Amino acid sequence: MKRVLAVTGIRSEYFLLRSTFQAIQAHPELELGLVVTGAHLSPAHGLTVRDIEADGLPIWDRVESLLASDRDSARIKGAASQLQVLSHLVDRYRPDWLLAPTDREEAMMVALCGAYMNIPIAHYSAGDRVVGNVDDSVRHAISRLSHLLLTTSEDSRQRLIRSGEQAWRVHNVGHGGLDRIRTTPALTLAELATALAVPAIAKPFVVVIQHPITSEIGAAGEQMRETLAAVAAMGCQAFVSCPNSDAGSREMLEAIEAFSDRPGIHSFRNIPDIPFINLLNQAEMLIGNSSLGVLEAPFLHLPVINVGNRQGGRHHSENIFFVAHDREQIVAQAQKIRQDPATRSRIAQCGNPFGDGHTGAKVAELLARTAIDSRLLNKDLTY
């Protein structure tokens, strides 16, 4: 029995990894333990540790790390507190595997623990490329520390191999967010309205998810205002999911609050998973800068207006359209999605490079069958 210690720090990353956690828990040769940290433990961000508890996943420990600050130093200070506690937890549990997810500070801290304690690290969502945000550099640093690299696409797998990683370490397992889309039960619009506590939902409606960018923190509030002004001008219902806990989020929340009295604009600190997937399934389009638009929306042939630089340079399908933080550009692109036959055809025919919705099982099997030996632990680059 191999013990797998995984860390999770934020709602978006948890929901895309939940199927993997469940597959590890169900595997006869694996034992799962979660360390929950970051925004999961914050009432201001929906106290999403409750979702993990409701799913019945084993929480080995909780690490308070989120600072009540909107400054750019807050994340690294929180990361320092994570590292201090995580090092003790990893030393105590001595798991066979550490699972480091995506590109945030908690993944970096758990990878540092594994590298220094000679415990193999599996890095999920390795190799993705996102220009203009610190997460891109963090992701690639985690991969250099890790021993098993799990990618969301073949593009990412090839990028890691070109960067010098040994090919046998790199596996394309697809994007775990597709697992939850594939398995989420459908709701009618009436059921969805009840779940979200809104009077009624009428098509067409849009979903808005926009986060701050580390290199543009000072502009975060104004960027959100431009997006919401465009949405208000579109004349349809909009469901706004509040931003993550990164620096700049407070000004974005203030902008969302300022638009909360506009007819048809509904904002949520945290949208439960089943209603959220059903919103995406039935939405006219997604607007903002979430990675969901790049990685999960193609599976649904959902049009995406990506606003600004947050997903710049990322491998993407034909369903996504890039515009600046400018309300007129956003509205113009929305009109093309609604009315232009060529644009509609492009969306309908978009490919999906991010897997088949069975990522969790693939990751669990790799952790179970990969031999933990000197070949795995002693990394070597091919250049």
Secondary structure, DSSP 4 states (H G I P E B T S, - for coil): -EEEEEEE-SHHHHHHHHHHHHHHHH-TTEEEEEEEEGGGG-GGGT-THHHHHHTT--EEEEE----S--STTHHHHHHHHHHHHHHHHHHHH--SEEEEETTSHHHHHHHHHHHHHT--EEEETTT---TTSHHHHHHHHHHHH-SEEEESSHHHHHHHHHTT--GGGEEE---THHHHHHHPPP--HHHHHHHHT-S---SSEEEEE----GGGGGGHHHHHHHHHHHHHHHTSEEEEEPP-SSTTHHHHHHHHHHTTTSTTEEEES---HHHHHHHHHH-SEEEE--HHHHHTHHHHT--EEEESSTTTT----TTEEEE-S-HHHHHHHHHHHHH-HHHHHHHHT----S--S-HHHHHHHHHHHS--SHHHHS-----
